[in-house]
Amino acid sequence: MTFLYRLIGLSAFTIFFLTSLCAQRKNREEYIAKYKDIAIEQMRSHGIPASIILGQACLESSFGESRLAKEANNHFGIKCHNWQGATILHDDDSPGECFRRYSDPVESFRDHSDFLRYRERYRSLFELDPKDYKSWAYALKAAGYATNPQYATILIRIIEDYSLYIYDSYITELPPTPISIIANQEINPSQESNLYRISLTRTLYTKSGISYIIAGKNDTYSSLASEFALFKRELLGFNDLKKDIAIEDGTVVYIERKGRSGDVNLPAHVVERGETMYSISQKYAIRVERLYKINGKKRGFEPEAGDLIKLR
């Protein structure tokens, strides 16, 4: 009789365990169904595989069961980092750390996509095959996205356990990669162009339709102005400078006025340590006064690492 009771008890436990697993699976599948369309749309707009977006959301929010997801709509565990919006304190690496609070989960997904696409440390990821979720997972870990040494393995397991990779095939046309947008694009102007004479002795490049050269340490703005048949103050003005300064090897020197906004496919930039409004304006061929205006800032403001600077 005792053996029979044990057998019945074991069977009841097994049934309870299997029922719990089924319920957990169902809840997780409901979470995926709820947010898959948002992930697909973010792939369309930002070029990040939907499987990666959705897989990270599942992992970071425990399939929507984490406190941050429930109380702050924060599905990716993004910390404040100079955040100006609502916040929530939560124990993480240290007690009472500051995390972003969103009014809607969509904002959390969009913020996560911005975090990856507009930050330089992740730009190499966008050169990967958008359907190669494994390479994306390992590249995320290598770029420092997470401290857990098993992060990539866990992320890949979630993607494969729930077949999230099928959503990557929903999008066939992606925006150009961030690297291709800001890359040095060599140009060869026609003989009728005002730039043709410069091109005979210098390699010309263009960024957002603005022409420039890459100068060296033996160049000065005075010598370049003379070489290009420009007034010195004119060349300085093209580069948002008031006076001649030393030029280092690899310095971008614009030879025409910079634009009013950045590329439509790269409308923002997440600031890295040491960057200034001037260096950002040179990086994206935008007049520095326009950069201040777009961001609602006065001259003299300088961003901190982690700030998001609008480019248009």
C-alpha positions in Angstrom: 0.0 0.0 0.0 2.8 2.4 0.9 4.4 1.7 -2.5 1.1 2.5 -4.2 0.8 5.8 -2.3 4.3 6.7 -3.4 3.5 5.9 -7.0 0.4 8.0 -6.9 2.3 10.9 -5.2 5.0 10.7 -7.8 2.5 10.7 -10.6 0.7 13.7 -9.1 4.0 15.6 -8.8 4.9 14.7 -12.4 1.6 15.9 -13.7 1.9 19.2 -11.7 5.4 19.7 -13.1 4.4 19.1 -16.7 1.3 21.3 -16.2 3.5 24.1 -14.9 5.9 23.7 -17.8 3.0 23.9 -20.3 1.6 27.0 -18.6 5.1 28.7 -18.6 5.5 27.8 -22.3 2.1 29.3 -23.1 2.8 32.5 -21.2 6.1 32.9 -23.0 4.5 32.3 -26.4 1.9 34.9 -25.6 4.6 37.4 -24.7 6.3 36.7 -28.1 3.0 37.0 -30.0 2.3 40.4 -28.2 5.6 42.0 -29.2 6.7 40.3 -32.4 5.2 43.0 -34.6 7.1 45.7 -32.8 10.3 43.8 -33.2 9.6 43.4 -36.9 9.0 47.1 -37.3 12.2 47.9 -35.5 14.1 45.7 -37.9 12.5 47.6 -40.8 13.5 51.0 -39.4 16.8 50.2 -37.7 18.3 47.2 -39.4 18.5 45.0 -36.3 17.3 41.4 -36.7 13.8 40.9 -35.3 15.0 37.7 -33.7 17.7 39.6 -31.8 15.4 42.3 -30.6 12.7 39.9 -29.5 15.2 37.4 -28.0 16.8 40.2 -26.0 13.4 41.4 -24.8 12.6 37.8 -23.7 15.9 37.4 -21.9 16.1 40.9 -20.3 12.5 41.0 -19.1 12.1 37.3 -18.2 9.4 37.2 -20.9 7.7 40.2 -19.4 7.7 39.0 -15.8 10.5 41.2 -14.5 9.7 44.1 -12.2 11.2 46.6 -14.6 8.9 45.3 -17.4 5.8 45.2 -15.2 6.2 48.5 -13.4 8.3 50.6 -15.8 7.6 49.1 -19.3 11.4 48.6 -19.5 11.8 45.4 -21.4 15.6 45.7 -22.0 16.9 46.8 -18.6 18.2 50.1 -19.9 19.7 52.2 -17.2 19.3 56.0 -17.0 22.5 57.2 -18.6 21.6 60.9 -18.5 18.0 60.1 -19.1 15.7 63.1 -18.7 12.4 61.1 -18.5 10.8 59.2 -15.7 12.9 56.7 -13.7 12.6 53.8 -11.4 15.1 52.5 -8.8 16.0 48.8 -9.0 18.6 46.6 -7.5 21.0 45.3 -10.2 24.8 45.3 -10.1 24.4 47.6 -7.1 21.4 48.4 -4.9 19.0 51.1 -6.0 20.3 51.7 -9.5 18.5 54.1 -11.8 16.6 52.7 -14.7 14.4 54.3 -17.4 10.6 54.2 -17.0 8.5 54.3 -20.2 4.8 55.1 -20.6 4.5 52.4 -23.2 6.5 49.2 -24.1 6.8 50.5 -27.7 9.1 53.3 -26.3 11.3 50.7 -24.7 11.7 48.7 -27.9 12.4 51.9 -29.9 14.9 53.1 -27.2 16.7 49.8 -27.4 17.0 50.0 -31.2 18.3 53.6 -31.0 20.8 52.4 -28.4 22.3 49.9 -30.8 22.1 51.7 -34.1 23.3 55.2 -33.0 26.2 54.0 -30.8 29.6 53.6 -32.5 30.6 50.5 -30.5 27.8 48.5 -32.1 28.2 49.7 -35.7 30.2 46.7 -36.9 27.1 44.5 -36.1 25.2 46.1 -38.9 27.7 44.8 -41.4 26.7 41.3 -40.5 24.1 39.2 -42.3 20.7 40.3 -40.8 19.6 36.7 -40.9 22.7 35.4 -39.1 21.3 35.7 -35.5 24.2 33.7 -34.1 26.9 36.1 -35.3 24.8 39.0 -34.0 24.5 37.4 -30.6 28.2 36.8 -30.3 29.0 40.3 -31.7 26.8 41.9 -29.1 28.6 40.1 -26.3 32.0 41.0 -27.9 31.0 44.7 -28.1 30.3 44.7 -24.4 26.5 44.6 -24.3 26.4 42.2 -21.3 28.8 41.0 -18.6 27.4 37.5 -18.5 30.0 35.3 -20.3 27.1 33.0 -21.4 25.0 35.8 -22.8 25.3 34.9 -26.4 24.7 31.2 -25.8 21.5 32.0 -23.7 20.2 34.4 -26.3 20.7 31.9 -29.2 18.9 29.2 -27.1 15.9 31.5 -26.7 15.8 32.3 -30.4 16.0 28.7 -31.4 13.6 27.3 -28.7 10.9 29.7 -29.8 11.8 29.9 -33.5 12.2 33.6 -33.4 14.4 33.5 -36.5 11.4 33.2 -38.6 10.6 36.8 -38.1 13.8 37.9 -39.7 12.5 36.8 -43.1 9.5 39.2 -42.8 11.7 42.2 -43.8 13.6 42.1 -47.1 14.7 45.7 -47.4 16.8 47.3 -44.7 18.2 50.9 -44.2 21.8 51.4 -45.2 24.3 50.6 -42.4 25.6 53.3 -40.2 29.2 52.6 -41.4 28.2 53.0 -45.1 26.5 56.3 -44.3 29.5 58.0 -42.7 32.2 56.2 -44.7 34.7 58.2 -46.8 33.1 58.1 -50.2 35.5 59.1 -52.9 34.2 61.4 -55.7 35.6 62.4 -59.1 34.0 65.7 -60.1 33.6 66.6 -63.8 35.8 69.2 -65.5 32.9 71.7 -65.3 32.8 71.4 -61.5 34.5 74.0 -59.3 36.0 71.1 -57.4 37.8 69.6 -60.4 41.0 71.6 -60.0 41.2 70.5 -56.3 40.7 66.8 -57.4 43.8 67.0 -59.6 46.1 67.1 -56.5 43.8 65.9 -53.6 41.5 63.0 -53.2 38.0 64.3 -52.7 35.3 62.7 -50.5 31.7 63.4 -49.8 29.5 62.9 -46.8 25.8 63.8 -46.9 26.5 65.5 -50.2 29.2 67.8 -48.7 32.8 67.6 -50.2 35.9 67.4 -48.1 39.5 66.3 -48.0 41.5 64.4 -45.4 44.3 66.6 -44.4 47.7 65.9 -42.8 49.9 67.4 -40.1 51.9 69.4 -42.7 48.7 71.2 -43.8 47.4 74.4 -42.3 44.1 76.2 -43.0 46.1 79.1 -44.5 48.0 76.8 -46.9 44.8 74.9 -47.8 42.9 78.1 -48.5 45.6 79.3 -50.8 45.7 75.9 -52.5 42.0 75.8 -53.1 41.7 79.5 -54.1 39.5 80.3 -51.1 39.7 83.0 -48.5 41.1 81.7 -45.2 38.1 82.9 -43.3 35.9 81.2 -45.8 37.6 77.8 -45.3 37.5 78.3 -41.5 33.8 79.1 -41.7 33.2 75.9 -43.7 34.7 74.0 -40.7 33.0 76.1 -37.9 36.3 77.6 -36.9 37.1 81.2 -35.9 40.9 80.9 -36.2 43.6 78.7 -37.6 44.4 75.6 -35.5 46.8 72.8 -35.8 45.8 70.0 -38.1 46.5 66.4 -37.3 46.9 63.5 -39.7 43.4 62.3 -40.8 41.6 65.6 -40.1 38.4 66.1 -42.2 38.5 69.5 -43.7 35.3 70.6 -45.5 35.8 72.6 -48.7 32.2 73.8 -48.9 29.5 74.7 -46.3 28.3 71.9 -44.2 24.6 70.9 -44.3 21.6 71.7 -42.1 20.9 68.1 -41.0 22.2 64.5 -41.1 21.3 61.6 -43.2 17.6 60.5 -43.0 18.8 56.9 -42.2 21.0 58.0 -39.3 19.1 60.8 -37.5 20.8 60.5 -34.1 24.1 59.8 -32.4 24.8 58.4 -29.0 27.8 60.3 -27.5 31.0 58.5 -26.6 33.4 59.8 -24.0 35.5 62.8 -25.2 33.1 63.8 -28.0 32.0 67.4 -28.3 29.3 69.2 -30.3 32.0 70.4 -32.7 33.5 66.9 -33.2 30.0 65.5 -33.8 29.2 68.3 -36.3 32.4 67.4 -38.2 31.7 63.7 -38.1 28.3 64.1 -39.7 28.9 67.2 -41.9 26.3 69.4 -40.0 26.9 73.1 -39.2 27.5 73.3 -35.5 24.9 76.0 -34.9 22.3 73.8 -36.5 23.3 71.0 -34.2 22.6 73.2 -31.2 19.3 74.3 -32.6 18.1 70.8 -33.5 18.8 69.8 -29.9 17.4 72.9 -28.3 20.8 73.8 -26.8 22.7 77.0 -26.4 26.3 77.5 -27.5 28.6 76.4 -24.7 26.6 73.2 -24.0 28.6 70.0 -24.3 27.1 66.5 -24.1 28.1 63.8 -21.7 28.8 60.2 -22.7 25.5 58.4 -23.3 23.6 61.4 -24.4 21.5 61.1 -27.5 22.2 64.0 -29.9 19.6 64.5 -32.7 21.1 65.0 -36.2 18.0 66.1 -37.9 
